Amino acid sequence: MISAPNLLTDPFLQLPTENSVRVVWFTEFAGTQHIVSYGENLKQTAKANTIKLSRTREDQKSRVANQTQDSQVYQKPVQRDIWRHEAEVTGLTPGVRINYRVASMREDGETASSDVFSLAATPKPGTPLKILLTSDHQLKPMTSANLQKVVETVGRVDGVWFAGDLVNVSDRASEWFDDNSGGALFPGLQGRAKYQMSHDGVKTIYTGGQIIQHAPIFTCIGNHEVMGRYARTGSLDDEFDDTIPHVVAEKFYPEKSLRDNSFNTVTYEEIFTLPTSQNGGKRYYAVSFGDVRLIVLYITNMWRTPKLDTQAKGRYQEPEKDLNNPENWGYGQVIYEPIAKGSKQYNWLKAELNSPEFKQAKHKVVMFHHPPHTLGDNIVPAYTDSIQIIERDNNIKAVRYEYPKNADYIIRDVVPLLEAANVQLVFYGHSHLWNRFVSHTGMHFLETSNVGNTYGAAWGNRKREVPIGYQEDYVQLGDPNGLEPIQPTIAPLLDKDGKAIPYIASNEITVFSIFDTGTGTISSYRFDTRKPNSEVVKFDEFKLK
């Protein structure tokens, strides 16, 4: 049920502390007063601070309101006015959950209110928690079913860790709030989705799950949270793709803002209130939550097609039409935030791993978007800065990019730090599948991003699309960084020959994972959307060392 038809979203929880938590919601009107009522009989109140989102827009590809096909309403990017309201509820007692409700008064004096939900301060160490591990929602077909089954299977969770790629195009407002598909981000996480799936003539509408009204969400930046050069192109899709490195932007636009002329995370940072670090702000941070110290890193790059199509702005080459126009080049898979040894983020991570908060935590977890180990396609090429190779005669004949495997910053620089610090779990997404790995030190790697649709696994006869004849030997099968995938411990899926497979990559079977901090156990569940009345199956479980 849509509990607040005049609010753009239900409220959700952010940044809990030992005695407070932030409550956030959105409207399409500025309003005159926005409050949270909470506590016994909702007698206490907290006023909200309001900001207007600066870059939320709709365009010809939006599917919102009366636009059901391209360009019916919007022929180009058009600003959409959305206001964010945030109130801090204080005076909380750890372990005590209280009720709350939000209300926004419009300019005409009418008030829009939410249903009553519950909130709590950040949990103390020793408190057993259930944490949802998720990523890569992106309005994908199975996301609403996935989130609905989370609530039906495990009930109310205590927190959400989201490993990036919340939407597809971060500045397209409807992808966050009200896409006509019914699968926008907030409706899915708030049990207000209306996503219809059909199998063999049977139609099922999934509503998602009422999750973040009761549980704080901690997110990291995926490649889809990053927008390119601002307002330079005629569509938001093109603007998302129009990313160039800072060093190139400084050359072309020496007097202009890097944020506007290279890439930015403006909308993502305006939407979420997160812990911060001195150097990284919201982009990378660490937080204690019950028995867990969670480190969130900004490890992602610009996805570009692996196809060697002469018209494509790709991972490995520039399109022929732009060879003599470097301002339009894509510059390969641009890394957004340095993580190589000696970078600001690397040095911050090294200090955090040596902090008392980290060392004293029972569970030590690191979350970022790009996979260190996976059977998915997006791990190739290596996570490193591209080496540009320009072929010339009198003119430029080709622009190609190589990515030396021995310079992979995650494997070469980050993973050894994490192993030395006894990190127990590295959680990530990006490849839209489920698989997991264990290193020789016993550190677990989990990718549980098959929530929407999949792009397949490089296993058996299915190979990654990689260039042939380049300097590097790009790996077509398996994990290019040398680990063997772990077979699910309870109920693995079987291939056509009846043999167990160590992954789930499916457009019909969706997966979610729950971290039980009381036992240190991570359980993964699958649900077959072709059989809406079927049971959710726990198929894998492992315990942190």
C-alpha positions as CSV (number, residue, x, y, z in Angstrom):
1,M,0.0,0.0,0.0
2,I,1.3,3.5,-0.8
3,S,1.2,5.0,2.7
4,A,2.0,8.6,1.7
5,P,0.5,9.5,-1.7
6,N,1.4,13.2,-1.3
7,L,5.0,12.5,-0.2
8,L,7.4,11.5,-2.9
9,T,8.9,8.9,-0.6
10,D,8.3,7.4,2.8
11,P,10.9,8.4,5.3
12,F,14.2,6.4,5.6
13,L,16.9,6.3,8.2
14,Q,20.4,7.6,8.0
15,L,23.6,8.1,10.1
16,P,22.6,6.6,13.5
17,T,24.7,7.5,16.5
18,E,24.6,6.3,20.2
19,N,21.7,8.6,20.9
20,S,20.3,9.8,17.6
21,V,19.3,9.0,14.0
22,R,18.5,11.1,10.9
23,V,15.1,10.8,9.2
24,V,15.0,11.7,5.6
25,W,12.1,12.0,3.0
26,F,11.3,13.8,-0.2
27,T,8.5,15.9,-1.6
28,E,7.7,17.7,-4.9
29,F,6.7,20.8,-3.0
30,A,8.8,23.2,-0.9
31,G,6.2,23.3,1.8
32,T,6.1,25.5,4.9
33,Q,6.9,23.0,7.7
34,H,8.3,19.5,7.8
35,I,8.5,17.6,11.1
36,V,9.1,14.2,12.6
37,S,6.8,13.2,15.4
38,Y,8.2,10.4,17.6
39,G,8.2,8.6,21.0
40,E,5.2,7.7,23.2
41,N,2.0,8.7,21.4
42,L,4.2,10.6,18.9
43,K,4.3,13.6,21.3
44,Q,7.9,14.6,20.7
45,T,8.8,16.5,17.5
46,A,11.8,17.4,15.5
47,K,11.9,20.0,12.7
48,A,13.5,19.1,9.4
49,N,16.0,21.1,7.4
50,T,15.1,21.3,3.7
51,I,17.2,21.5,0.6
52,K,16.3,21.4,-3.1
53,L,18.1,18.9,-5.2
54,S,20.2,20.7,-7.7
55,R,20.6,18.3,-10.6
56,T,17.5,16.0,-10.7
57,R,16.1,16.1,-14.2
58,E,13.9,14.1,-16.6
59,D,14.6,13.6,-20.3
60,Q,13.5,11.9,-23.5
61,K,14.3,8.5,-22.0
62,S,12.5,9.0,-18.7
63,R,9.5,6.8,-18.1
64,V,7.5,8.9,-15.7
65,A,3.9,10.2,-15.4
66,N,2.5,10.7,-19.0
67,Q,5.7,9.8,-20.7
68,T,5.6,6.1,-21.7
69,Q,7.6,6.4,-24.8
70,D,10.7,8.4,-25.8
71,S,10.2,12.2,-26.1
72,Q,6.4,12.3,-25.5
73,V,6.8,15.0,-22.8
74,Y,10.5,15.7,-22.5
75,Q,12.6,16.3,-25.7
76,K,15.8,17.2,-23.7
77,P,16.9,17.2,-20.0
78,V,14.5,19.3,-18.0
79,Q,14.9,20.2,-14.3
80,R,12.6,18.4,-11.9
81,D,11.9,20.2,-8.6
82,I,12.4,17.9,-5.7
83,W,12.9,18.8,-2.0
84,R,14.8,16.8,0.6
85,H,13.8,17.0,4.2
86,E,16.0,15.8,7.1
87,A,15.4,15.8,10.8
88,E,17.6,14.5,13.6
89,V,15.8,12.5,16.3
90,T,17.8,12.8,19.5
91,G,17.6,11.5,23.1
92,L,17.5,7.9,22.0
93,T,18.5,4.9,24.2
94,P,20.5,2.2,22.6
95,G,18.5,-1.0,22.2
96,V,15.1,0.8,22.5
97,R,13.1,1.1,19.4
98,I,10.5,3.9,19.2
99,N,7.7,4.9,16.7
100,Y,7.9,7.8,14.4
101,R,5.9,9.5,11.6
102,V,6.8,12.4,9.2
103,A,4.5,15.2,8.0
104,S,5.0,17.9,5.4
105,M,2.7,20.9,5.2
106,R,2.1,22.2,1.7
107,E,1.8,25.9,0.8
108,D,-2.0,25.5,0.7
109,G,-2.1,24.4,4.3
110,E,-2.8,20.7,3.6
111,T,-0.6,18.2,5.3
112,A,0.9,15.0,3.8
113,S,1.8,12.4,6.4
114,S,3.5,9.0,6.4
115,D,2.4,5.9,8.2
116,V,4.0,5.1,11.6
117,F,7.4,3.3,11.4
118,S,10.1,2.6,14.0
119,L,13.6,3.8,14.6
120,A,16.5,3.2,16.9
121,A,20.0,4.5,17.8
122,T,23.0,2.7,16.5
123,P,23.3,-0.7,18.2
124,K,25.8,-1.4,20.9
125,P,28.5,-4.0,20.5
126,G,27.2,-7.4,21.5
127,T,23.8,-6.8,19.9
128,P,22.9,-9.5,17.3
129,L,21.9,-7.9,14.0
130,K,20.5,-9.0,10.7
131,I,22.1,-7.0,7.9
132,L,20.9,-7.1,4.3
133,L,23.7,-7.2,1.7
134,T,22.6,-6.0,-1.7
135,S,23.7,-4.0,-4.8
136,D,23.0,-3.2,-8.4
137,H,19.2,-2.6,-8.2
138,Q,19.1,-0.3,-11.3
139,L,15.3,-0.8,-11.9
140,K,16.1,-4.4,-12.9
141,P,13.2,-6.8,-13.4
142,M,13.6,-9.0,-10.3
143,T,14.6,-6.3,-7.8
144,S,11.1,-5.8,-6.3
145,A,10.5,-9.5,-5.9
146,N,13.9,-9.8,-4.3
147,L,13.2,-7.2,-1.7
148,Q,9.7,-8.5,-1.0
149,K,11.2,-11.9,-0.3
150,V,13.8,-10.4,2.1
151,V,11.0,-9.2,4.4
152,E,8.9,-12.4,4.0
153,T,11.9,-14.6,4.8
154,V,13.8,-12.8,7.6
155,G,11.4,-10.1,8.8
156,R,12.7,-6.7,9.8
157,V,16.4,-6.3,9.1
158,D,18.6,-4.0,11.3
159,G,20.7,-2.4,8.5
160,V,21.3,-2.3,4.8
161,W,24.7,-2.4,3.1
162,F,24.4,-1.4,-0.5
163,A,27.5,-2.0,-2.7
164,G,26.7,0.5,-5.4
165,D,24.7,1.0,-8.6
166,L,21.5,2.0,-7.0
167,V,20.0,3.4,-10.3
168,N,21.2,3.6,-13.9
169,V,21.5,7.4,-14.5
170,S,22.0,9.2,-11.3
171,D,20.5,12.6,-12.3
172,R,17.3,11.1,-13.8
173,A,14.9,11.7,-10.9
174,S,12.3,9.1,-11.8
175,E,14.8,6.3,-11.4
176,W,15.1,7.2,-7.7
177,F,11.5,8.0,-7.0
178,D,8.7,7.0,-9.4
179,D,9.6,5.3,-12.7
180,N,6.5,4.0,-14.5
181,S,7.9,0.5,-14.4
182,G,7.2,0.4,-10.6
183,G,10.8,-0.5,-10.0
184,A,12.4,2.8,-8.9
185,L,14.9,2.6,-6.0
186,F,13.0,4.0,-3.1
187,P,9.7,2.3,-3.8
188,G,11.5,-1.1,-3.9
189,L,13.2,-0.5,-0.5
190,Q,10.1,0.9,1.1
191,G,7.5,-1.7,0.0
192,R,5.8,0.8,-2.3
193,A,6.8,-0.8,-5.7
194,K,4.3,-2.1,-8.2
195,Y,6.5,-4.2,-10.5
196,Q,4.6,-6.7,-12.6
197,M,6.3,-10.0,-13.7
198,S,4.7,-12.5,-16.0
199,H,5.5,-16.2,-16.5
200,D,3.5,-18.7,-18.6
201,G,0.6,-16.2,-18.6
202,V,0.6,-15.8,-14.8
203,K,1.0,-12.2,-13.7
204,T,2.4,-11.3,-10.3
205,I,2.9,-7.8,-8.9
206,Y,5.8,-7.4,-6.4
207,T,5.8,-4.5,-4.0
208,G,9.4,-4.7,-2.7
209,G,9.9,-4.6,1.1
210,Q,9.3,-2.1,3.9
211,I,13.0,-2.0,4.8
212,I,14.7,1.4,5.1
213,Q,11.8,3.0,7.0
214,H,13.1,0.9,9.9
215,A,16.8,0.3,9.2
216,P,19.6,2.6,8.3
217,I,21.2,2.2,4.8
218,F,24.9,2.5,4.2
219,T,25.9,2.9,0.5
220,C,29.0,3.1,-1.6
221,I,29.5,4.6,-5.0
222,G,29.1,2.4,-8.0
223,N,29.8,3.5,-11.6
224,H,26.1,4.4,-12.1
225,E,26.2,6.9,-9.3
226,V,28.7,9.0,-11.3
227,M,27.6,11.5,-13.9
228,G,29.9,12.9,-16.7
229,R,30.3,16.5,-18.0
230,Y,27.3,18.5,-16.9
231,A,24.7,19.7,-19.4
232,R,27.1,19.3,-22.4
233,T,24.9,16.8,-24.3
234,G,21.3,16.4,-25.3
235,S,20.3,13.5,-23.1
236,L,21.0,12.2,-19.6
237,D,22.2,8.9,-21.0
238,D,24.8,10.7,-23.1
239,E,25.8,12.9,-20.1
240,F,26.3,9.8,-18.0
241,D,28.6,8.4,-20.6
242,D,30.4,11.7,-21.1
243,T,33.2,11.1,-18.6
244,I,36.8,12.1,-18.9
245,P,39.7,12.0,-16.4
246,H,40.5,15.0,-14.3
247,V,43.9,15.4,-15.9
248,V,42.3,15.6,-19.3
249,A,39.6,18.0,-18.1
250,E,42.3,20.3,-16.7
251,K,43.9,20.4,-20.1
252,F,40.7,21.2,-22.0
253,Y,39.0,23.4,-19.4
254,P,41.8,24.9,-17.3
255,E,39.6,27.7,-15.8
256,K,36.4,25.6,-15.3
257,S,35.1,23.4,-12.6
258,L,36.3,19.8,-12.6
259,R,33.0,18.7,-11.1
260,D,31.1,20.1,-14.1
261,N,33.7,19.2,-16.8
262,S,35.0,15.8,-15.8
263,F,32.6,13.7,-13.6
264,N,30.6,14.2,-10.4
265,T,28.5,12.5,-7.8
266,V,26.4,15.5,-6.9
267,T,22.9,13.9,-6.9
268,Y,24.1,10.8,-4.9
269,E,25.7,13.0,-2.3
270,E,22.7,15.3,-2.0
271,I,20.3,12.3,-1.5
272,F,22.3,10.5,1.2
273,T,23.5,11.5,4.6
274,L,26.4,9.2,5.4
275,P,29.4,8.9,7.7
276,T,32.4,11.0,6.3
277,S,36.1,10.9,6.3
278,Q,38.4,13.9,6.3
279,N,39.7,13.4,2.8
280,G,36.9,11.4,1.2
281,G,33.8,13.1,2.6
282,K,30.8,10.8,1.9
283,R,32.7,9.1,-0.9
284,Y,34.7,6.8,1.4
285,Y,34.3,6.3,5.1
286,A,34.2,3.9,8.1
287,V,31.5,3.3,10.6
288,S,30.9,1.1,13.7
289,F,27.5,-0.7,13.8
290,G,27.0,-3.2,16.6
291,D,29.9,-5.7,16.4
292,V,31.0,-4.6,13.0
293,R,33.5,-2.1,11.7
294,L,32.5,-1.4,8.1
295,I,34.9,0.3,5.8
296,V,33.4,1.7,2.6
297,L,35.7,2.5,-0.3
298,Y,35.3,4.4,-3.6
299,I,36.5,1.8,-6.0
300,T,34.7,1.9,-9.3
301,N,35.4,3.0,-12.9
302,M,33.5,4.0,-16.0
303,W,31.9,1.0,-17.6
304,R,32.6,0.9,-21.4
305,T,31.7,-1.7,-23.9
306,P,34.3,-4.4,-24.5
307,K,33.2,-4.6,-28.2
308,L,35.8,-3.8,-30.8
309,D,33.3,-1.9,-32.8
310,T,34.9,1.0,-34.7
311,Q,31.9,3.2,-33.9
312,A,31.9,2.5,-30.1
313,K,33.5,4.5,-27.3
314,G,35.0,1.3,-25.8
315,R,37.2,-0.1,-23.1
316,Y,39.9,-0.8,-25.6
317,Q,39.6,1.8,-28.4
318,E,38.0,5.1,-29.5
319,P,35.5,5.3,-32.3
320,E,36.7,6.2,-35.8
321,K,34.5,9.3,-36.0
322,D,36.2,10.9,-33.1
323,L,39.9,10.0,-33.8
324,N,40.8,13.6,-34.5
325,N,38.6,15.1,-31.7
326,P,40.3,14.2,-28.4
327,E,37.7,16.2,-26.5
328,N,35.1,13.5,-27.4
329,W,37.3,10.5,-26.5
330,G,36.2,8.3,-23.6
331,Y,39.8,7.5,-22.4
332,G,38.9,3.9,-21.7
333,Q,37.7,2.7,-18.3
334,V,38.3,5.9,-16.3
335,I,39.0,5.3,-12.6
336,Y,37.1,7.9,-10.6
337,E,39.1,7.9,-7.3
338,P,42.7,6.8,-7.0
339,I,43.3,3.8,-4.7
340,A,46.8,3.0,-5.7
341,K,49.5,2.9,-3.1
342,G,50.4,6.4,-2.0
343,S,47.0,7.9,-3.0
344,K,44.9,9.8,-0.4
345,Q,42.3,7.0,-0.3
346,Y,45.0,4.4,0.1
347,N,46.7,6.3,2.9
348,W,43.3,6.9,4.6
349,L,42.5,3.1,4.4
350,K,45.9,2.2,5.8
351,A,45.3,4.5,8.8
352,E,41.8,3.2,9.3
353,L,43.0,-0.4,9.4
354,N,45.3,0.6,12.2
355,S,42.6,2.5,14.2
356,P,41.4,1.2,17.6
357,E,37.8,1.1,16.2
358,F,38.8,-1.3,13.5
359,K,41.2,-3.4,15.6
360,Q,38.8,-3.9,18.4
361,A,35.8,-4.8,16.3
362,K,34.6,-8.4,16.3
363,H,33.7,-8.3,12.6
364,K,35.8,-6.5,10.1
365,V,34.2,-5.8,6.7
366,V,35.1,-3.8,3.7
367,M,32.6,-2.8,1.0
368,F,33.2,-1.3,-2.5
369,H,31.7,-1.8,-5.9
370,H,34.3,-3.2,-8.3
371,P,35.0,-6.9,-7.9
372,P,38.5,-8.1,-6.8
373,H,37.4,-11.7,-7.7
374,T,34.5,-12.8,-9.9
375,L,33.3,-15.0,-12.7
376,G,31.6,-11.9,-14.1
377,D,32.6,-10.0,-17.2
378,N,33.3,-6.6,-15.6
379,I,36.5,-7.7,-13.9
380,V,38.4,-7.6,-17.2
381,P,40.5,-5.6,-18.0
382,A,42.6,-5.1,-14.8
383,Y,41.6,-2.3,-12.4
384,T,44.3,0.1,-13.4
385,D,44.8,3.3,-15.4
386,S,44.7,2.7,-19.1
387,I,47.8,3.0,-21.2
388,Q,46.9,5.0,-24.4
389,I,48.4,3.8,-27.6
390,I,48.0,6.1,-30.7
391,E,48.7,4.7,-34.1
392,R,49.6,7.4,-36.7
393,D,50.7,7.9,-40.3
394,N,50.1,11.5,-41.3
395,N,46.9,11.3,-39.3
396,I,45.6,9.3,-36.3
397,K,44.7,5.8,-37.5
398,A,43.6,4.3,-34.2
399,V,43.5,5.0,-30.5
400,R,43.8,1.9,-28.3
401,Y,44.0,1.2,-24.6
402,E,45.9,-1.5,-22.6
403,Y,45.5,-2.4,-19.0
404,P,48.6,-4.3,-17.5
405,K,47.3,-7.0,-15.3
406,N,50.3,-6.7,-12.9
407,A,49.2,-3.1,-12.2
408,D,45.7,-4.0,-10.9
409,Y,45.4,-1.6,-7.9
410,I,42.9,-3.7,-6.1
411,I,44.9,-6.9,-6.2
412,R,48.4,-5.4,-6.0
413,D,47.8,-2.6,-3.4
414,V,44.5,-3.0,-1.6
415,V,44.0,-6.8,-1.0
416,P,47.4,-7.2,0.7
417,L,46.5,-4.4,3.2
418,L,43.2,-6.0,4.0
419,E,44.7,-9.5,4.5
420,A,47.4,-8.1,6.8
421,A,44.8,-6.4,8.8
422,N,42.7,-9.5,9.2
423,V,39.6,-8.3,7.3
424,Q,37.2,-11.1,7.3
425,L,34.8,-10.1,4.5
426,V,35.1,-8.1,1.3
427,F,31.7,-7.4,-0.1
428,Y,31.1,-5.9,-3.6
429,G,28.8,-6.0,-6.7
430,H,29.0,-4.9,-10.3
431,S,28.7,-8.1,-12.3
432,H,25.1,-9.0,-11.5
433,L,25.6,-12.5,-10.2
434,W,26.2,-14.4,-7.0
435,N,29.6,-16.0,-6.4
436,R,32.1,-16.2,-3.6
437,F,35.8,-16.9,-3.0
438,V,38.2,-17.4,-0.1
439,S,41.8,-16.4,-0.1
440,H,44.7,-18.4,1.3
441,T,44.5,-16.3,4.5
442,G,40.8,-17.1,5.0
443,M,39.4,-13.8,3.9
444,H,36.0,-14.1,2.3
445,F,35.0,-12.4,-0.9
446,L,31.2,-12.2,-1.6
447,E,29.4,-10.8,-4.7
448,T,25.7,-11.0,-4.2
449,S,24.4,-8.7,-7.0
450,N,22.0,-11.0,-8.9
451,V,19.0,-8.9,-7.7
452,G,17.8,-7.7,-11.0
453,N,19.1,-9.3,-14.2
454,T,22.4,-10.9,-15.0
455,Y,25.1,-10.6,-17.7
456,G,26.3,-14.1,-17.3
457,A,29.3,-15.9,-15.8
458,A,32.6,-16.7,-17.6
459,W,32.4,-20.4,-16.8
460,G,32.1,-23.6,-18.9
461,N,31.6,-22.7,-22.6
462,R,30.7,-19.0,-22.0
463,K,33.7,-16.8,-22.4
464,R,34.2,-13.1,-21.8
465,E,34.4,-10.8,-24.8
466,V,38.1,-9.7,-24.8
467,P,40.3,-8.3,-27.5
468,I,42.6,-10.7,-29.4
469,G,46.1,-9.6,-30.5
470,Y,46.5,-6.9,-27.9
471,Q,49.7,-6.8,-25.8
472,E,47.9,-8.1,-22.7
473,D,46.5,-11.6,-22.3
474,Y,42.9,-10.8,-21.2
475,V,41.4,-13.7,-19.3
476,Q,38.3,-15.2,-21.0
477,L,37.3,-17.8,-18.3
478,G,37.1,-18.0,-14.5
479,D,38.5,-15.5,-12.0
480,P,41.3,-13.6,-13.7
481,N,42.9,-13.0,-10.3
482,G,43.5,-16.7,-9.5
483,L,40.9,-17.9,-7.0
484,E,38.5,-20.8,-7.5
485,P,34.9,-20.1,-6.8
486,I,33.4,-21.8,-3.8
487,Q,30.5,-24.2,-4.3
488,P,27.3,-23.2,-2.4
489,T,27.3,-25.3,0.8
490,I,23.6,-26.2,1.0
491,A,21.7,-26.3,-2.3
492,P,23.7,-25.3,-5.3
493,L,22.0,-25.0,-8.7
494,L,22.8,-27.7,-11.2
495,D,23.8,-27.4,-14.8
496,K,22.1,-29.3,-17.7
497,D,24.3,-32.4,-16.9
498,G,23.3,-32.4,-13.2
499,K,26.6,-31.0,-12.0
500,A,26.7,-28.3,-9.2
501,I,27.7,-24.8,-10.4
502,P,29.5,-22.4,-8.1
503,Y,27.5,-19.3,-9.0
504,I,24.0,-18.0,-9.8
505,A,23.7,-15.9,-13.0
506,S,20.0,-15.9,-13.9
507,N,17.3,-13.7,-15.3
508,E,14.6,-15.7,-13.4
509,I,16.3,-16.7,-10.1
510,T,17.1,-13.8,-7.8
511,V,19.5,-13.9,-4.7
512,F,19.9,-12.0,-1.5
513,S,22.3,-12.4,1.4
514,I,21.9,-11.8,5.2
515,F,24.7,-11.2,7.6
516,D,23.8,-12.4,11.1
517,T,26.3,-10.6,13.3
518,G,25.4,-12.6,16.4
519,T,26.7,-15.8,14.9
520,G,29.1,-14.3,12.3
521,T,27.2,-16.2,9.6
522,I,26.3,-15.0,6.1
523,S,23.4,-16.8,4.5
524,S,22.4,-16.5,0.9
525,Y,18.9,-17.2,-0.4
526,R,17.4,-17.7,-3.9
527,F,13.9,-17.3,-5.2
528,D,12.6,-18.5,-8.6
529,T,10.4,-15.7,-10.0
530,R,9.0,-18.2,-12.5
531,K,7.2,-19.9,-9.6
532,P,5.7,-17.1,-7.6
533,N,4.2,-19.6,-5.0
534,S,7.5,-21.4,-4.5
535,E,9.6,-21.3,-1.3
536,V,12.7,-19.2,-0.8
537,V,15.7,-21.5,-0.6
538,K,18.7,-21.0,1.5
539,F,21.4,-22.3,-0.7
540,D,24.7,-21.2,0.9
541,E,26.0,-20.3,4.3
542,F,29.5,-19.6,5.7
543,K,30.9,-18.3,8.9
544,L,33.5,-15.5,9.3
545,K,36.7,-16.7,11.0
